[in-house]
Each structure stands twice: as structure tokens, then as C-alpha cells.
Amino acid sequence: MKYSRQLTLAHLIREMREASASYGRSTQIDTISDIADIIECQELAFKENTWFERFWGLRHSGTVMCRTQDFGEWEDGTVDRYRIMWSEQSGWTFEEL
């Protein structure tokens, strides 16, 4: 299991890109959207002086980003799962579940 903490945003993006590299084009395109979403979450969390976490699932046909570990209707097709967290004190965390 992979667990990386105190990452910069650039390093987190590399981790996500590496995780999705062996999947199809749809998954890689979704990853770009997911990165944009978590950057927005980080900006909001920074303004609110709080932290956030998201659960990221990789599928052969795309990705799933959730607030909880329950991927719902996409659970069966989700091959790899990760937890992404950010706080001002600890930076980014990328954890394989």
C-alpha cells in the first residue's frame, strides 16, 4: 500500500498521474478533471481555515470522486481506491486503500 504525505501539489499530481497511467484514455481525462476539483476544494478549505478529504476511485472507464469511501453504484467497477487529503499544516496526503 502506498502512503505519501506532506506532498506539494505538483507531487500529488504526479502521484495521481502515475496511478492512472495504466488505465484507458477516459480515466486519464477524468483524472485531469479530478485534479481541478481537488484544487477548488483546497482553495475553499484554505479560505475557511479547515481541511478536506476525498476518496478517489479508478475504473477502466473513468474515475469516481466521493466524500466517503462508499463509491455507491460505481463500487463494483472500481479497481483501485485512494484517499486524498489536504490541510494547511500537513499539505497533501495520497493514500492507497
Contacts in CASP RR format, 6 or more apart in sequence:
PFRMAT RR
TARGET T0000
AUTHOR 0000-0000-0000
METHOD contacts of the structure
MODEL  1
MKYSRQLTLAHLIREMREASASYGRSTQIDTISDIADIIECQELAFKENT
WFERFWGLRHSGTVMCRTQDFGEWEDGTVDRYRIMWSEQSGWTFEEL
1 95 0 8 1.000
1 96 0 8 1.000
1 97 0 8 1.000
2 15 0 8 1.000
2 94 0 8 1.000
2 95 0 8 1.000
2 96 0 8 1.000
3 93 0 8 1.000
3 94 0 8 1.000
3 95 0 8 1.000
3 96 0 8 1.000
4 11 0 8 1.000
4 15 0 8 1.000
4 93 0 8 1.000
4 94 0 8 1.000
4 95 0 8 1.000
5 90 0 8 1.000
5 91 0 8 1.000
5 92 0 8 1.000
5 93 0 8 1.000
5 94 0 8 1.000
6 90 0 8 1.000
6 91 0 8 1.000
6 92 0 8 1.000
6 93 0 8 1.000
7 15 0 8 1.000
7 91 0 8 1.000
7 92 0 8 1.000
7 93 0 8 1.000
7 94 0 8 1.000
8 91 0 8 1.000
8 92 0 8 1.000
9 39 0 8 1.000
9 42 0 8 1.000
9 92 0 8 1.000
11 92 0 8 1.000
12 84 0 8 1.000
12 92 0 8 1.000
12 94 0 8 1.000
13 35 0 8 1.000
15 94 0 8 1.000
16 31 0 8 1.000
16 34 0 8 1.000
16 35 0 8 1.000
16 56 0 8 1.000
16 84 0 8 1.000
16 94 0 8 1.000
17 28 0 8 1.000
17 31 0 8 1.000
19 58 0 8 1.000
19 80 0 8 1.000
19 82 0 8 1.000
19 96 0 8 1.000
20 27 0 8 1.000
20 28 0 8 1.000
20 31 0 8 1.000
20 58 0 8 1.000
20 63 0 8 1.000
21 28 0 8 1.000
23 58 0 8 1.000
23 59 0 8 1.000
23 60 0 8 1.000
23 62 0 8 1.000
24 60 0 8 1.000
24 62 0 8 1.000
26 61 0 8 1.000
26 62 0 8 1.000
27 58 0 8 1.000
27 59 0 8 1.000
27 60 0 8 1.000
27 61 0 8 1.000
27 62 0 8 1.000
27 63 0 8 1.000
29 62 0 8 1.000
30 62 0 8 1.000
30 63 0 8 1.000
31 63 0 8 1.000
33 63 0 8 1.000
34 56 0 8 1.000
34 63 0 8 1.000
34 65 0 8 1.000
37 54 0 8 1.000
37 65 0 8 1.000
38 54 0 8 1.000
38 65 0 8 1.000
38 84 0 8 1.000
38 86 0 8 1.000
41 52 0 8 1.000
41 54 0 8 1.000
41 86 0 8 1.000
42 52 0 8 1.000
42 86 0 8 1.000
44 52 0 8 1.000
45 51 0 8 1.000
45 52 0 8 1.000
45 86 0 8 1.000
45 87 0 8 1.000
46 88 0 8 1.000
49 88 0 8 1.000
50 87 0 8 1.000
51 85 0 8 1.000
51 86 0 8 1.000
51 87 0 8 1.000
51 88 0 8 1.000
52 85 0 8 1.000
52 86 0 8 1.000
53 67 0 8 1.000
53 83 0 8 1.000
53 84 0 8 1.000
53 85 0 8 1.000
53 86 0 8 1.000
54 65 0 8 1.000
54 66 0 8 1.000
54 67 0 8 1.000
54 83 0 8 1.000
54 84 0 8 1.000
54 85 0 8 1.000
55 65 0 8 1.000
55 66 0 8 1.000
55 67 0 8 1.000
55 68 0 8 1.000
55 69 0 8 1.000
55 71 0 8 1.000
55 81 0 8 1.000
55 82 0 8 1.000
55 83 0 8 1.000
55 84 0 8 1.000
55 97 0 8 1.000
56 63 0 8 1.000
56 64 0 8 1.000
56 65 0 8 1.000
56 66 0 8 1.000
56 81 0 8 1.000
56 82 0 8 1.000
56 83 0 8 1.000
56 84 0 8 1.000
57 63 0 8 1.000
57 64 0 8 1.000
57 65 0 8 1.000
57 66 0 8 1.000
57 71 0 8 1.000
57 74 0 8 1.000
57 78 0 8 1.000
57 79 0 8 1.000
57 80 0 8 1.000
57 81 0 8 1.000
57 82 0 8 1.000
58 78 0 8 1.000
58 79 0 8 1.000
58 80 0 8 1.000
58 81 0 8 1.000
58 82 0 8 1.000
59 74 0 8 1.000
59 77 0 8 1.000
59 78 0 8 1.000
59 79 0 8 1.000
60 77 0 8 1.000
60 79 0 8 1.000
64 71 0 8 1.000
64 74 0 8 1.000
64 78 0 8 1.000
66 72 0 8 1.000
69 81 0 8 1.000
69 83 0 8 1.000
69 97 0 8 1.000
71 78 0 8 1.000
71 81 0 8 1.000
80 96 0 8 1.000
81 96 0 8 1.000
81 97 0 8 1.000
82 94 0 8 1.000
82 95 0 8 1.000
82 96 0 8 1.000
82 97 0 8 1.000
83 93 0 8 1.000
83 94 0 8 1.000
83 95 0 8 1.000
83 97 0 8 1.000
84 92 0 8 1.000
84 93 0 8 1.000
84 94 0 8 1.000
84 95 0 8 1.000
85 92 0 8 1.000
85 93 0 8 1.000
85 95 0 8 1.000
86 92 0 8 1.000
86 93 0 8 1.000
END
